[in-house]
Amino acid sequence: MSSPEIDECIARLVTTPICPAEDASKYAKELQKLADKYANIEQAKKESRFFRALADENRIRMLKLLMLREMCVCELKVALNLTQPTTSHHLGILENEGLIKKRKHGKWAYYSIANKKLLGEMKKLGLLK
């Protein structure tokens, strides 16, 4: 929405009895400050990436298995009936978001939960069972 459209919309709003303001331009600035403080765009982008990482049933299943114990790629691949490239792709997404961590042992890569406190909170909220 362009600035004139915002101003016109706010100008109409401040003429109604439900609006707490009388000056449209001041009110628009207040709203923008409110958004910057409580709905910061950079934080929202970070949270959006986090939730996208959780927005796949295979990744959720991987997290649940890794909550039980550390596993290598091949264990997750077999347990979830996935191909190796698909398993690695999902693990990479979870790792990039800091949900899991990788430990190399020779040619083997073992994955575990990176932040057990975060996942504990998610369990409390019913996001993971």
Secondary structure, DSSP 8 states (H G I E B T S, - for coil): --HHHHHHHHHHHHTSTT-S-S-HHHHHHHHHHHHHHHS-HHHHHHHHHHHHHHSSHHHHHHHHHHHH--EEHHHHHHHHT--HHHHHHHHHHHHHTTSEEEEEETTEEEEEES-HHHHHHHHHTTS--
